[in-house]
């Protein structure tokens, strides 16, 4: 899972993953052969003012086969704060991709050109 989080982060920031909106507000997904990854934020059960970031892996039938939150990490490979930062940044970038934020900004800026 550590490798998965790191690769999702890297490739999302490089624009190599085609994140899409789902019917559920605030949940974004990326398709892979035979699997789908969903990424979302949820209210932390420990602190209602904080968010946890979650990656969920689904098989071809849509069944969840694995789910991990940033709060699940506290290993030598990936400390909880590092997991939080990576997953939050990945979520933010995935949201921008899925929502078409960069395209919208480009369009608005071209309309506002001098």
N, C-alpha and C positions, 0 to 999 in steps of 0.2 A: 504494500500500500504506500510505503514511503516513496518508492520509485514512481508509482502511478501519480501521486500528488505532484512530485517534482516535474515529471514529464508533461502532465496536464498544464501545470503552471507555465512552463517554458513555451510549449507549443501554442497555448492560448495567447500569451503575450506576443508571440511571433505571428499571430493571425492564421495559424495552420489548422485550427479546429473550428468547424462550422457550427457554433452554438446556435440553438434555436429556442424560441419561446415555446412553452407548453400551455395547455389549457389552464393550468394552475398558476396564478399570479406569483411571480418571484422565483419560479422554478425553471431552470434552463437545462437543455439536454443536448447531447452530442451522440450521434449514431456511429457505431463501429460494426463491422461484420459480426452478426450474431449477438451483439450486446449493445446496450445503451447506457450512457452515464448521465445521471441527473445531478445537478448541483443546485443547492439552495441554502438559504439562511433560515434559522428558526430561533425563536426566543429561548434563551438558556433556561433550563429547569432550575439552575442554581442562582440565577440573577435575572429577574424579569426585565432589567434595563439593558441586558447584554445579548448579543447574538452569537450563536454557534454556527459554523459552516459545515455542511454535510455533503458528502459524495455518496451516491447510491448507484450500485451497478445492477442492471436488470438483464435477464437473459432474453432470448428471442421471443419467448412467450409473455414477457412483461413481468416475470416474477423477480422479486428482489433476491439477489444471491449474496450481496454484501453491502454493508452500509458502514460508513465511518465518519465520525465528526472530529473536528479539530481537538476537542477535549479528550479524545481517546489516546492521544499521543503523549508520552512522557518517557521516551527511550533515548538512548545515547545517539541514535541516528536522527531523530527529529523531536526536539523538545516541543512542549505544548504551545509556547508562544510562537515558535517558528512555524508550526503547523497552522496556527491561527492566521499568521501573516500571509503565508503562501495561499491558503484556501480563500482568505478574504480577497486578496489581489486577483486570484483566478476567478472568483465569483464576479467581482466588479468588471473585469475584462470580458467575461462571458456574457454578462448582462449588456454591456456596450455593443458587443457583436450581435447578439440576438435582437436587440432593440433597434439596431441600425443607427446608433448615436453618431458615429463618425460621418456617415452619409448625410444625416440631418444637419450636422454642423457645417460640412462642406457646402451643402445647398444654401443654408442660411448665410454663410460667409460670402458666397458668390453673389447673393442678392444684395448684400450690404457693401459690395466692392465699391471703391471710390470711382 
